[in-house]
Every structure is written in C-alpha cells, then in structure tokens.
Amino acid sequence: MMERDERPRMSSLYRMQFEATQDHWVLLYPEGMVRLNLPAAEILQRCDGQRTVDEIVAELEAAFEQASLHEDVIGFLCQARERGWLQ
C-alpha cells in the first residue's frame, strides 16, 4: 500500500517521453518500451519525488475537474511500484 504522504519518484531505470509518431507517452527502459494511456502518463509525470500522493491526487482532480480519484491513483501507483517504475 502507498501512504498518502509518500513522495513517489520514477526509477532511474525508466524514462518517459512523448512519441509523436505514436501520439502517446511511452516509458522507455533498457529492454524495451511501455506505451502509456493518458491517465498513467498524467500520474507518472507528477512522480518527481517532490509531490506527495495527496498532492498528486489534488492536482489531477483539479486538472480533470473530477473528484474522488484517490483510490484509482493509489491503485495505479501501487502497480507502478510493483513493476519497478517507481522508487
């Protein structure tokens, strides 16, 4: 489980970039690439080690004018950490 005051950060093994030819954000790593959907890209862009989980959720709720994103964001962050995308 990820705590609300944790400050998730992308692993140094991964790098996000926008691939214009695919019109998608991708996560690059030595063995390949993961194509990200828009919600995943929006969350991972905010995982800079500075923002807390609560701050990330608040930014996303404001940006998309949608409330109650906390559980969805936490769920994604837990999966991302299990996959090694986050430190």
PDB file of N, CA, C and O in Angstrom:
ATOM      1  N   MET A   1       0.849  -1.191   0.000  1.00  0.00           N
ATOM      2  CA  MET A   1       0.000   0.000   0.000  1.00  0.00           C
ATOM      3  C   MET A   1       0.882   1.237   0.000  1.00  0.00           C
ATOM      4  O   MET A   1       1.959   1.240   0.596  1.00  0.00           O
ATOM      5  N   MET A   2       0.441   2.251  -0.645  1.00  0.00           N
ATOM      6  CA  MET A   2       1.178   3.506  -0.697  1.00  0.00           C
ATOM      7  C   MET A   2       0.517   4.494   0.264  1.00  0.00           C
ATOM      8  O   MET A   2      -0.702   4.661   0.266  1.00  0.00           O
ATOM      9  N   GLU A   3       1.333   5.132   1.063  1.00  0.00           N
ATOM     10  CA  GLU A   3       0.828   6.090   2.054  1.00  0.00           C
ATOM     11  C   GLU A   3       0.571   7.448   1.403  1.00  0.00           C
ATOM     12  O   GLU A   3       1.199   7.804   0.407  1.00  0.00           O
ATOM     13  N   ARG A   4      -0.349   8.183   1.977  1.00  0.00           N
ATOM     14  CA  ARG A   4      -0.761   9.471   1.423  1.00  0.00           C
ATOM     15  C   ARG A   4       0.360  10.512   1.437  1.00  0.00           C
ATOM     16  O   ARG A   4       0.369  11.427   0.614  1.00  0.00           O
ATOM     17  N   ASP A   5       1.305  10.372   2.374  1.00  0.00           N
ATOM     18  CA  ASP A   5       2.380  11.354   2.483  1.00  0.00           C
ATOM     19  C   ASP A   5       3.668  10.910   1.782  1.00  0.00           C
ATOM     20  O   ASP A   5       4.677  11.614   1.838  1.00  0.00           O
ATOM     21  N   GLU A   6       3.638   9.736   1.118  1.00  0.00           N
ATOM     22  CA  GLU A   6       4.809   9.302   0.351  1.00  0.00           C
ATOM     23  C   GLU A   6       5.026  10.230  -0.836  1.00  0.00           C
ATOM     24  O   GLU A   6       4.096  10.861  -1.338  1.00  0.00           O
ATOM     25  N   ARG A   7       6.270  10.294  -1.264  1.00  0.00           N
ATOM     26  CA  ARG A   7       6.642  11.132  -2.404  1.00  0.00           C
ATOM     27  C   ARG A   7       7.228  10.226  -3.499  1.00  0.00           C
ATOM     28  O   ARG A   7       8.443  10.058  -3.603  1.00  0.00           O
ATOM     29  N   PRO A   8       6.325   9.644  -4.318  1.00  0.00           N
ATOM     30  CA  PRO A   8       6.807   8.714  -5.336  1.00  0.00           C
ATOM     31  C   PRO A   8       7.686   9.395  -6.374  1.00  0.00           C
ATOM     32  O   PRO A   8       7.484  10.558  -6.723  1.00  0.00           O
ATOM     33  N   ARG A   9       8.676   8.632  -6.863  1.00  0.00           N
ATOM     34  CA  ARG A   9       9.619   9.149  -7.854  1.00  0.00           C
ATOM     35  C   ARG A   9       9.885   8.052  -8.871  1.00  0.00           C
ATOM     36  O   ARG A   9       9.976   6.875  -8.524  1.00  0.00           O
ATOM     37  N   MET A  10      10.008   8.451 -10.128  1.00  0.00           N
ATOM     38  CA  MET A  10      10.311   7.495 -11.184  1.00  0.00           C
ATOM     39  C   MET A  10      11.657   6.840 -10.908  1.00  0.00           C
ATOM     40  O   MET A  10      12.590   7.490 -10.436  1.00  0.00           O
ATOM     41  N   SER A  11      11.745   5.562 -11.204  1.00  0.00           N
ATOM     42  CA  SER A  11      13.001   4.841 -11.093  1.00  0.00           C
ATOM     43  C   SER A  11      13.977   5.379 -12.136  1.00  0.00           C
ATOM     44  O   SER A  11      13.575   5.767 -13.233  1.00  0.00           O
ATOM     45  N   SER A  12      15.241   5.398 -11.790  1.00  0.00           N
ATOM     46  CA  SER A  12      16.251   5.903 -12.723  1.00  0.00           C
ATOM     47  C   SER A  12      16.435   4.977 -13.924  1.00  0.00           C
ATOM     48  O   SER A  12      17.074   5.364 -14.903  1.00  0.00           O
ATOM     49  N   LEU A  13      15.889   3.762 -13.868  1.00  0.00           N
ATOM     50  CA  LEU A  13      15.979   2.830 -14.992  1.00  0.00           C
ATOM     51  C   LEU A  13      14.978   3.151 -16.102  1.00  0.00           C
ATOM     52  O   LEU A  13      15.068   2.599 -17.199  1.00  0.00           O
ATOM     53  N   TYR A  14      14.024   4.041 -15.818  1.00  0.00           N
ATOM     54  CA  TYR A  14      12.962   4.358 -16.766  1.00  0.00           C
ATOM     55  C   TYR A  14      12.989   5.829 -17.135  1.00  0.00           C
ATOM     56  O   TYR A  14      13.412   6.681 -16.353  1.00  0.00           O
ATOM     57  N   ARG A  15      12.527   6.108 -18.352  1.00  0.00           N
ATOM     58  CA  ARG A  15      12.435   7.492 -18.816  1.00  0.00           C
ATOM     59  C   ARG A  15      11.152   7.641 -19.616  1.00  0.00           C
ATOM     60  O   ARG A  15      10.854   6.829 -20.492  1.00  0.00           O
ATOM     61  N   MET A  16      10.399   8.685 -19.306  1.00  0.00           N
ATOM     62  CA  MET A  16       9.169   8.967 -20.049  1.00  0.00           C
ATOM     63  C   MET A  16       9.461   9.939 -21.171  1.00  0.00           C
ATOM     64  O   MET A  16      10.242  10.878 -21.020  1.00  0.00           O
ATOM     65  N   GLN A  17       8.815   9.695 -22.302  1.00  0.00           N
ATOM     66  CA  GLN A  17       8.895  10.674 -23.380  1.00  0.00           C
ATOM     67  C   GLN A  17       7.663  10.538 -24.247  1.00  0.00           C
ATOM     68  O   GLN A  17       7.020   9.489 -24.288  1.00  0.00           O
ATOM     69  N   PHE A  18       7.345  11.622 -24.940  1.00  0.00           N
ATOM     70  CA  PHE A  18       6.203  11.613 -25.854  1.00  0.00           C
ATOM     71  C   PHE A  18       6.687  11.170 -27.223  1.00  0.00           C
ATOM     72  O   PHE A  18       7.634  11.737 -27.767  1.00  0.00           O
ATOM     73  N   GLU A  19       6.043  10.167 -27.773  1.00  0.00           N
ATOM     74  CA  GLU A  19       6.361   9.660 -29.102  1.00  0.00           C
ATOM     75  C   GLU A  19       5.336  10.220 -30.078  1.00  0.00           C
ATOM     76  O   GLU A  19       4.201   9.747 -30.145  1.00  0.00           O
ATOM     77  N   ALA A  20       5.747  11.228 -30.829  1.00  0.00           N
ATOM     78  CA  ALA A  20       4.827  11.877 -31.759  1.00  0.00           C
ATOM     79  C   ALA A  20       4.299  10.907 -32.813  1.00  0.00           C
ATOM     80  O   ALA A  20       3.138  10.999 -33.213  1.00  0.00           O
ATOM     81  N   THR A  21       5.132   9.988 -33.258  1.00  0.00           N
ATOM     82  CA  THR A  21       4.695   9.043 -34.289  1.00  0.00           C
ATOM     83  C   THR A  21       3.581   8.135 -33.786  1.00  0.00           C
ATOM     84  O   THR A  21       2.749   7.675 -34.568  1.00  0.00           O
ATOM     85  N   GLN A  22       3.564   7.879 -32.484  1.00  0.00           N
ATOM     86  CA  GLN A  22       2.518   7.046 -31.891  1.00  0.00           C
ATOM     87  C   GLN A  22       1.424   7.880 -31.240  1.00  0.00           C
ATOM     88  O   GLN A  22       0.376   7.355 -30.866  1.00  0.00           O
ATOM     89  N   ASP A  23       1.670   9.190 -31.104  1.00  0.00           N
ATOM     90  CA  ASP A  23       0.745  10.100 -30.439  1.00  0.00           C
ATOM     91  C   ASP A  23       0.429   9.625 -29.014  1.00  0.00           C
ATOM     92  O   ASP A  23      -0.706   9.721 -28.549  1.00  0.00           O
ATOM     93  N   HIS A  24       1.467   9.108 -28.331  1.00  0.00           N
ATOM     94  CA  HIS A  24       1.323   8.610 -26.961  1.00  0.00           C
ATOM     95  C   HIS A  24       2.595   8.846 -26.173  1.00  0.00           C
ATOM     96  O   HIS A  24       3.688   8.978 -26.723  1.00  0.00           O
ATOM     97  N   TRP A  25       2.409   8.893 -24.853  1.00  0.00           N
ATOM     98  CA  TRP A  25       3.553   8.875 -23.953  1.00  0.00           C
ATOM     99  C   TRP A  25       4.018   7.435 -23.833  1.00  0.00           C
ATOM    100  O   TRP A  25       3.211   6.506 -23.848  1.00  0.00           O
ATOM    101  N   VAL A  26       5.321   7.260 -23.716  1.00  0.00           N
ATOM    102  CA  VAL A  26       5.893   5.933 -23.533  1.00  0.00           C
ATOM    103  C   VAL A  26       6.873   5.974 -22.372  1.00  0.00           C
ATOM    104  O   VAL A  26       7.412   7.022 -22.017  1.00  0.00           O
ATOM    105  N   LEU A  27       7.082   4.811 -21.799  1.00  0.00           N
ATOM    106  CA  LEU A  27       8.045   4.634 -20.731  1.00  0.00           C
ATOM    107  C   LEU A  27       9.153   3.768 -21.306  1.00  0.00           C
ATOM    108  O   LEU A  27       8.932   2.602 -21.633  1.00  0.00           O
ATOM    109  N   LEU A  28      10.339   4.338 -21.428  1.00  0.00           N
ATOM    110  CA  LEU A  28      11.469   3.635 -22.018  1.00  0.00           C
ATOM    111  C   LEU A  28      12.342   3.034 -20.930  1.00  0.00           C
ATOM    112  O   LEU A  28      12.540   3.632 -19.872  1.00  0.00           O
ATOM    113  N   TYR A  29      12.860   1.846 -21.203  1.00  0.00           N
ATOM    114  CA  TYR A  29      13.791   1.175 -20.305  1.00  0.00           C
ATOM    115  C   TYR A  29      14.738   0.343 -21.161  1.00  0.00           C
ATOM    116  O   TYR A  29      14.470   0.143 -22.346  1.00  0.00           O
ATOM    117  N   PRO A  30      15.839  -0.146 -20.592  1.00  0.00           N
ATOM    118  CA  PRO A  30      16.863  -0.813 -21.411  1.00  0.00           C
ATOM    119  C   PRO A  30      16.346  -1.956 -22.291  1.00  0.00           C
ATOM    120  O   PRO A  30      16.851  -2.146 -23.397  1.00  0.00           O
ATOM    121  N   GLU A  31      15.366  -2.708 -21.830  1.00  0.00           N
ATOM    122  CA  GLU A  31      14.881  -3.855 -22.589  1.00  0.00           C
ATOM    123  C   GLU A  31      13.731  -3.532 -23.525  1.00  0.00           C
ATOM    124  O   GLU A  31      13.319  -4.395 -24.300  1.00  0.00           O
ATOM    125  N   GLY A  32      13.198  -2.319 -23.480  1.00  0.00           N
ATOM    126  CA  GLY A  32      12.057  -2.044 -24.341  1.00  0.00           C
ATOM    127  C   GLY A  32      11.326  -0.768 -24.006  1.00  0.00           C
ATOM    128  O   GLY A  32      11.914   0.228 -23.585  1.00  0.00           O
ATOM    129  N   MET A  33      10.005  -0.830 -24.208  1.00  0.00           N
ATOM    130  CA  MET A  33       9.166   0.349 -24.091  1.00  0.00           C
ATOM    131  C   MET A  33       7.764  -0.088 -23.669  1.00  0.00           C
ATOM    132  O   MET A  33       7.287  -1.155 -24.058  1.00  0.00           O
ATOM    133  N   VAL A  34       7.115   0.755 -22.868  1.00  0.00           N
ATOM    134  CA  VAL A  34       5.732   0.549 -22.469  1.00  0.00           C
ATOM    135  C   VAL A  34       4.940   1.747 -22.971  1.00  0.00           C
ATOM    136  O   VAL A  34       5.285   2.892 -22.677  1.00  0.00           O
ATOM    137  N   ARG A  35       3.890   1.489 -23.721  1.00  0.00           N
ATOM    138  CA  ARG A  35       3.015   2.565 -24.189  1.00  0.00           C
ATOM    139  C   ARG A  35       2.019   2.879 -23.075  1.00  0.00           C
ATOM    140  O   ARG A  35       1.331   1.984 -22.585  1.00  0.00           O
ATOM    141  N   LEU A  36       1.942   4.140 -22.680  1.00  0.00           N
ATOM    142  CA  LEU A  36       1.099   4.556 -21.557  1.00  0.00           C
ATOM    143  C   LEU A  36      -0.205   5.160 -22.043  1.00  0.00           C
ATOM    144  O   LEU A  36      -0.238   5.876 -23.044  1.00  0.00           O
ATOM    145  N   ASN A  37      -1.280   4.865 -21.326  1.00  0.00           N
ATOM    146  CA  ASN A  37      -2.519   5.579 -21.614  1.00  0.00           C
ATOM    147  C   ASN A  37      -2.444   6.949 -20.947  1.00  0.00           C
ATOM    148  O   ASN A  37      -1.544   7.198 -20.145  1.00  0.00           O
ATOM    149  N   LEU A  38      -3.364   7.824 -21.266  1.00  0.00           N
ATOM    150  CA  LEU A  38      -3.314   9.207 -20.765  1.00  0.00           C
ATOM    151  C   LEU A  38      -3.322   9.289 -19.236  1.00  0.00           C
ATOM    152  O   LEU A  38      -2.503  10.018 -18.675  1.00  0.00           O
ATOM    153  N   PRO A  39      -4.218   8.568 -18.534  1.00  0.00           N
ATOM    154  CA  PRO A  39      -4.186   8.658 -17.069  1.00  0.00           C
ATOM    155  C   PRO A  39      -2.841   8.222 -16.478  1.00  0.00           C
ATOM    156  O   PRO A  39      -2.335   8.863 -15.557  1.00  0.00           O
ATOM    157  N   ALA A  40      -2.263   7.141 -16.998  1.00  0.00           N
ATOM    158  CA  ALA A  40      -0.975   6.674 -16.486  1.00  0.00           C
ATOM    159  C   ALA A  40       0.103   7.725 -16.704  1.00  0.00           C
ATOM    160  O   ALA A  40       0.911   7.985 -15.812  1.00  0.00           O
ATOM    161  N   ALA A  41       0.119   8.328 -17.886  1.00  0.00           N
ATOM    162  CA  ALA A  41       1.114   9.358 -18.189  1.00  0.00           C
ATOM    163  C   ALA A  41       0.938  10.569 -17.275  1.00  0.00           C
ATOM    164  O   ALA A  41       1.922  11.118 -16.778  1.00  0.00           O
ATOM    165  N   GLU A  42      -0.295  10.983 -17.054  1.00  0.00           N
ATOM    166  CA  GLU A  42      -0.548  12.142 -16.187  1.00  0.00           C
ATOM    167  C   GLU A  42      -0.080  11.878 -14.763  1.00  0.00           C
ATOM    168  O   GLU A  42       0.480  12.766 -14.119  1.00  0.00           O
ATOM    169  N   ILE A  43      -0.301  10.677 -14.272  1.00  0.00           N
ATOM    170  CA  ILE A  43       0.138  10.340 -12.914  1.00  0.00           C
ATOM    171  C   ILE A  43       1.658  10.283 -12.850  1.00  0.00           C
ATOM    172  O   ILE A  43       2.262  10.899 -11.971  1.00  0.00           O
ATOM    173  N   LEU A  44       2.283   9.552 -13.769  1.00  0.00           N
ATOM    174  CA  LEU A  44       3.737   9.373 -13.716  1.00  0.00           C
ATOM    175  C   LEU A  44       4.493  10.684 -13.912  1.00  0.00           C
ATOM    176  O   LEU A  44       5.576  10.859 -13.354  1.00  0.00           O
ATOM    177  N   GLN A  45       3.938  11.606 -14.696  1.00  0.00           N
ATOM    178  CA  GLN A  45       4.598  12.904 -14.875  1.00  0.00           C
ATOM    179  C   GLN A  45       4.713  13.663 -13.566  1.00  0.00           C
ATOM    180  O   GLN A  45       5.590  14.512 -13.412  1.00  0.00           O
ATOM    181  N   ARG A  46       3.848  13.367 -12.642  1.00  0.00           N
ATOM    182  CA  ARG A  46       3.853  14.061 -11.356  1.00  0.00           C
ATOM    183  C   ARG A  46       4.685  13.333 -10.292  1.00  0.00           C
ATOM    184  O   ARG A  46       4.840  13.838  -9.180  1.00  0.00           O
ATOM    185  N   CYS A  47       5.210  12.180 -10.618  1.00  0.00           N
ATOM    186  CA  CYS A  47       6.018  11.398  -9.670  1.00  0.00           C
ATOM    187  C   CYS A  47       7.465  11.852  -9.751  1.00  0.00           C
ATOM    188  O   CYS A  47       8.310  11.198 -10.361  1.00  0.00           O
ATOM    189  N   ASP A  48       7.727  12.990  -9.118  1.00  0.00           N
ATOM    190  CA  ASP A  48       9.042  13.621  -9.193  1.00  0.00           C
ATOM    191  C   ASP A  48       9.805  13.586  -7.876  1.00  0.00           C
ATOM    192  O   ASP A  48      10.889  14.159  -7.764  1.00  0.00           O
ATOM    193  N   GLY A  49       9.237  12.911  -6.879  1.00  0.00           N
ATOM    194  CA  GLY A  49       9.882  12.859  -5.570  1.00  0.00           C
ATOM    195  C   GLY A  49       9.639  14.097  -4.733  1.00  0.00           C
ATOM    196  O   GLY A  49      10.073  14.158  -3.582  1.00  0.00           O
ATOM    197  N   GLN A  50       8.960  15.077  -5.283  1.00  0.00           N
ATOM    198  CA  GLN A  50       8.656  16.315  -4.563  1.00  0.00           C
ATOM    199  C   GLN A  50       7.214  16.323  -4.051  1.00  0.00           C
ATOM    200  O   GLN A  50       6.944  16.750  -2.929  1.00  0.00           O
ATOM    201  N   ARG A  51       6.303  15.848  -4.885  1.00  0.00           N
ATOM    202  CA  ARG A  51       4.877  15.864  -4.541  1.00  0.00           C
ATOM    203  C   ARG A  51       4.518  14.616  -3.721  1.00  0.00           C
ATOM    204  O   ARG A  51       5.020  13.520  -3.968  1.00  0.00           O
ATOM    205  N   THR A  52       3.638  14.819  -2.746  1.00  0.00           N
ATOM    206  CA  THR A  52       3.104  13.678  -2.005  1.00  0.00           C
ATOM    207  C   THR A  52       1.986  13.047  -2.833  1.00  0.00           C
ATOM    208  O   THR A  52       1.509  13.635  -3.803  1.00  0.00           O
ATOM    209  N   VAL A  53       1.583  11.862  -2.441  1.00  0.00           N
ATOM    210  CA  VAL A  53       0.467  11.200  -3.111  1.00  0.00           C
ATOM    211  C   VAL A  53      -0.762  12.091  -3.052  1.00  0.00           C
ATOM    212  O   VAL A  53      -1.458  12.242  -4.056  1.00  0.00           O
ATOM    213  N   ASP A  54      -1.043  12.684  -1.899  1.00  0.00           N
ATOM    214  CA  ASP A  54      -2.201  13.575  -1.774  1.00  0.00           C
ATOM    215  C   ASP A  54      -2.098  14.777  -2.720  1.00  0.00           C
ATOM    216  O   ASP A  54      -3.104  15.196  -3.294  1.00  0.00           O
ATOM    217  N   GLU A  55      -0.916  15.325  -2.884  1.00  0.00           N
ATOM    218  CA  GLU A  55      -0.742  16.460  -3.796  1.00  0.00           C
ATOM    219  C   GLU A  55      -0.956  16.032  -5.251  1.00  0.00           C
ATOM    220  O   GLU A  55      -1.550  16.772  -6.036  1.00  0.00           O
ATOM    221  N   ILE A  56      -0.479  14.855  -5.602  1.00  0.00           N
ATOM    222  CA  ILE A  56      -0.687  14.336  -6.956  1.00  0.00           C
ATOM    223  C   ILE A  56      -2.177  14.173  -7.217  1.00  0.00           C
ATOM    224  O   ILE A  56      -2.679  14.582  -8.264  1.00  0.00           O
ATOM    225  N   VAL A  57      -2.880  13.576  -6.268  1.00  0.00           N
ATOM    226  CA  VAL A  57      -4.326  13.383  -6.419  1.00  0.00           C
ATOM    227  C   VAL A  57      -5.037  14.724  -6.559  1.00  0.00           C
ATOM    228  O   VAL A  57      -5.900  14.880  -7.424  1.00  0.00           O
ATOM    229  N   ALA A  58      -4.686  15.684  -5.725  1.00  0.00           N
ATOM    230  CA  ALA A  58      -5.330  17.001  -5.777  1.00  0.00           C
ATOM    231  C   ALA A  58      -5.091  17.680  -7.128  1.00  0.00           C
ATOM    232  O   ALA A  58      -6.008  18.279  -7.689  1.00  0.00           O
ATOM    233  N   GLU A  59      -3.872  17.591  -7.649  1.00  0.00           N
ATOM    234  CA  GLU A  59      -3.575  18.177  -8.960  1.00  0.00           C
ATOM    235  C   GLU A  59      -4.403  17.530 -10.055  1.00  0.00           C
ATOM    236  O   GLU A  59      -4.937  18.219 -10.925  1.00  0.00           O
ATOM    237  N   LEU A  60      -4.512  16.212 -10.017  1.00  0.00           N
ATOM    238  CA  LEU A  60      -5.276  15.503 -11.036  1.00  0.00           C
ATOM    239  C   LEU A  60      -6.761  15.815 -10.947  1.00  0.00           C
ATOM    240  O   LEU A  60      -7.424  15.999 -11.967  1.00  0.00           O
ATOM    241  N   GLU A  61      -7.283  15.875  -9.724  1.00  0.00           N
ATOM    242  CA  GLU A  61      -8.697  16.217  -9.554  1.00  0.00           C
ATOM    243  C   GLU A  61      -8.992  17.614 -10.073  1.00  0.00           C
ATOM    244  O   GLU A  61     -10.047  17.847 -10.664  1.00  0.00           O
ATOM    245  N   ALA A  62      -8.071  18.545  -9.858  1.00  0.00           N
ATOM    246  CA  ALA A  62      -8.259  19.910 -10.365  1.00  0.00           C
ATOM    247  C   ALA A  62      -8.101  19.961 -11.883  1.00  0.00           C
ATOM    248  O   ALA A  62      -8.889  20.608 -12.572  1.00  0.00           O
ATOM    249  N   ALA A  63      -7.091  19.284 -12.396  1.00  0.00           N
ATOM    250  CA  ALA A  63      -6.822  19.321 -13.838  1.00  0.00           C
ATOM    251  C   ALA A  63      -7.957  18.720 -14.650  1.00  0.00           C
ATOM    252  O   ALA A  63      -8.278  19.212 -15.732  1.00  0.00           O
ATOM    253  N   PHE A  64      -8.565  17.662 -14.135  1.00  0.00           N
ATOM    254  CA  PHE A  64      -9.613  16.973 -14.884  1.00  0.00           C
ATOM    255  C   PHE A  64     -11.010  17.256 -14.354  1.00  0.00           C
ATOM    256  O   PHE A  64     -11.991  16.658 -14.795  1.00  0.00           O
ATOM    257  N   GLU A  65     -11.084  18.186 -13.390  1.00  0.00           N
ATOM    258  CA  GLU A  65     -12.356  18.585 -12.788  1.00  0.00           C
ATOM    259  C   GLU A  65     -13.190  17.365 -12.407  1.00  0.00           C
ATOM    260  O   GLU A  65     -14.359  17.234 -12.770  1.00  0.00           O
ATOM    261  N   GLN A  66     -12.537  16.483 -11.662  1.00  0.00           N
ATOM    262  CA  GLN A  66     -13.181  15.247 -11.244  1.00  0.00           C
ATOM    263  C   GLN A  66     -12.771  14.965  -9.811  1.00  0.00           C
ATOM    264  O   GLN A  66     -11.597  15.075  -9.458  1.00  0.00           O
ATOM    265  N   ALA A  67     -13.733  14.604  -8.994  1.00  0.00           N
ATOM    266  CA  ALA A  67     -13.448  14.304  -7.588  1.00  0.00           C
ATOM    267  C   ALA A  67     -13.288  12.799  -7.390  1.00  0.00           C
ATOM    268  O   ALA A  67     -13.598  11.999  -8.273  1.00  0.00           O
ATOM    269  N   SER A  68     -12.809  12.448  -6.239  1.00  0.00           N
ATOM    270  CA  SER A  68     -12.713  11.050  -5.809  1.00  0.00           C
ATOM    271  C   SER A  68     -11.789  10.198  -6.670  1.00  0.00           C
ATOM    272  O   SER A  68     -12.135   9.069  -7.017  1.00  0.00           O
ATOM    273  N   LEU A  69     -10.617  10.726  -7.017  1.00  0.00           N
ATOM    274  CA  LEU A  69      -9.648   9.960  -7.797  1.00  0.00           C
ATOM    275  C   LEU A  69      -8.637   9.225  -6.924  1.00  0.00           C
ATOM    276  O   LEU A  69      -7.801   8.476  -7.430  1.00  0.00           O
ATOM    277  N   HIS A  70      -8.712   9.438  -5.627  1.00  0.00           N
ATOM    278  CA  HIS A  70      -7.684   8.925  -4.716  1.00  0.00           C
ATOM    279  C   HIS A  70      -7.467   7.417  -4.856  1.00  0.00           C
ATOM    280  O   HIS A  70      -6.328   6.978  -5.011  1.00  0.00           O
ATOM    281  N   GLU A  71      -8.508   6.635  -4.806  1.00  0.00           N
ATOM    282  CA  GLU A  71      -8.335   5.180  -4.853  1.00  0.00           C
ATOM    283  C   GLU A  71      -7.775   4.723  -6.195  1.00  0.00           C
ATOM    284  O   GLU A  71      -6.947   3.813  -6.239  1.00  0.00           O
ATOM    285  N   ASP A  72      -8.213   5.341  -7.288  1.00  0.00           N
ATOM    286  CA  ASP A  72      -7.691   4.980  -8.612  1.00  0.00           C
ATOM    287  C   ASP A  72      -6.210   5.309  -8.721  1.00  0.00           C
ATOM    288  O   ASP A  72      -5.429   4.514  -9.244  1.00  0.00           O
ATOM    289  N   VAL A  73      -5.825   6.483  -8.227  1.00  0.00           N
ATOM    290  CA  VAL A  73      -4.422   6.896  -8.302  1.00  0.00           C
ATOM    291  C   VAL A  73      -3.562   5.989  -7.428  1.00  0.00           C
ATOM    292  O   VAL A  73      -2.498   5.541  -7.857  1.00  0.00           O
ATOM    293  N   ILE A  74      -4.009   5.719  -6.218  1.00  0.00           N
ATOM    294  CA  ILE A  74      -3.276   4.826  -5.318  1.00  0.00           C
ATOM    295  C   ILE A  74      -3.118   3.448  -5.959  1.00  0.00           C
ATOM    296  O   ILE A  74      -2.037   2.862  -5.909  1.00  0.00           O
ATOM    297  N   GLY A  75      -4.173   2.937  -6.553  1.00  0.00           N
ATOM    298  CA  GLY A  75      -4.114   1.633  -7.204  1.00  0.00           C
ATOM    299  C   GLY A  75      -3.070   1.603  -8.305  1.00  0.00           C
ATOM    300  O   GLY A  75      -2.294   0.653  -8.416  1.00  0.00           O
ATOM    301  N   PHE A  76      -3.058   2.654  -9.123  1.00  0.00           N
ATOM    302  CA  PHE A  76      -2.070   2.716 -10.197  1.00  0.00           C
ATOM    303  C   PHE A  76      -0.658   2.840  -9.633  1.00  0.00           C
ATOM    304  O   PHE A  76       0.253   2.158 -10.103  1.00  0.00           O
ATOM    305  N   LEU A  77      -0.460   3.696  -8.636  1.00  0.00           N
ATOM    306  CA  LEU A  77       0.867   3.875  -8.053  1.00  0.00           C
ATOM    307  C   LEU A  77       1.395   2.575  -7.456  1.00  0.00           C
ATOM    308  O   LEU A  77       2.586   2.285  -7.570  1.00  0.00           O
ATOM    309  N   CYS A  78       0.539   1.800  -6.832  1.00  0.00           N
ATOM    310  CA  CYS A  78       0.961   0.512  -6.271  1.00  0.00           C
ATOM    311  C   CYS A  78       1.399  -0.434  -7.384  1.00  0.00           C
ATOM    312  O   CYS A  78       2.413  -1.119  -7.252  1.00  0.00           O
ATOM    313  N   GLN A  79       0.650  -0.475  -8.470  1.00  0.00           N
ATOM    314  CA  GLN A  79       1.024  -1.319  -9.608  1.00  0.00           C
ATOM    315  C   GLN A  79       2.336  -0.846 -10.220  1.00  0.00           C
ATOM    316  O   GLN A  79       3.195  -1.658 -10.563  1.00  0.00           O
ATOM    317  N   ALA A  80       2.488   0.461 -10.357  1.00  0.00           N
ATOM    318  CA  ALA A  80       3.712   1.020 -10.941  1.00  0.00           C
ATOM    319  C   ALA A  80       4.928   0.675 -10.074  1.00  0.00           C
ATOM    320  O   ALA A  80       6.003   0.373 -10.590  1.00  0.00           O
ATOM    321  N   ARG A  81       4.745   0.725  -8.770  1.00  0.00           N
ATOM    322  CA  ARG A  81       5.855   0.383  -7.867  1.00  0.00           C
ATOM    323  C   ARG A  81       6.175  -1.113  -7.964  1.00  0.00           C
ATOM    324  O   ARG A  81       7.346  -1.493  -7.946  1.00  0.00           O
ATOM    325  N   GLU A  82       5.159  -1.954  -8.066  1.00  0.00           N
ATOM    326  CA  GLU A  82       5.389  -3.397  -8.208  1.00  0.00           C
ATOM    327  C   GLU A  82       6.157  -3.704  -9.492  1.00  0.00           C
ATOM    328  O   GLU A  82       6.968  -4.629  -9.523  1.00  0.00           O
ATOM    329  N   ARG A  83       5.908  -2.938 -10.546  1.00  0.00           N
ATOM    330  CA  ARG A  83       6.588  -3.146 -11.826  1.00  0.00           C
ATOM    331  C   ARG A  83       7.980  -2.527 -11.853  1.00  0.00           C
ATOM    332  O   ARG A  83       8.726  -2.706 -12.816  1.00  0.00           O
ATOM    333  N   GLY A  84       8.329  -1.797 -10.791  1.00  0.00           N
ATOM    334  CA  GLY A  84       9.657  -1.206 -10.706  1.00  0.00           C
ATOM    335  C   GLY A  84       9.752   0.163 -11.343  1.00  0.00           C
ATOM    336  O   GLY A  84      10.852   0.700 -11.470  1.00  0.00           O
ATOM    337  N   TRP A  85       8.633   0.746 -11.747  1.00  0.00           N
ATOM    338  CA  TRP A  85       8.651   2.055 -12.388  1.00  0.00           C
ATOM    339  C   TRP A  85       8.924   3.162 -11.393  1.00  0.00           C
ATOM    340  O   TRP A  85       9.439   4.217 -11.765  1.00  0.00           O
ATOM    341  N   LEU A  86       8.587   2.938 -10.129  1.00  0.00           N
ATOM    342  CA  LEU A  86       8.748   3.944  -9.070  1.00  0.00           C
ATOM    343  C   LEU A  86       9.740   3.478  -8.019  1.00  0.00           C
ATOM    344  O   LEU A  86       9.890   2.283  -7.767  1.00  0.00           O
ATOM    345  N   GLN A  87      10.414   4.448  -7.412  1.00  0.00           N
ATOM    346  CA  GLN A  87      11.321   4.155  -6.293  1.00  0.00           C
ATOM    347  C   GLN A  87      10.595   4.407  -5.011  1.00  0.00           C
ATOM    348  O   GLN A  87      11.164   4.227  -3.934  1.00  0.00           O
TER     349      GLN A  87
END
